[in-house]
């Protein structure tokens, strides 16, 4: 079995960083317009969570390529798992 590449290992970190940047942006916009730190922190947290969930759902919606399908089939065979319906 091949070890995951560096890109595969850092993918979750990329999603967290993008979500954090979006959350900080929302928090800064609210803070600059209202000057209330508590409200800005609430918006920062909500924007972070919402953007993280949306990005994760979009990542799950991507169809695997031909090479990824072959790799998934090899992993299933190694573990003795058979896909349903085949």
Secondary structure, 3 states (H helix, E strand, C coil): CCCCCHHHHHHHHHHHHHHHHHHHHHHHHHHHHHCCHHHHHHHHHHHHHHHHHHHHHHHHHCCCCHHHHHHHHHHHHHHCCCCCCC
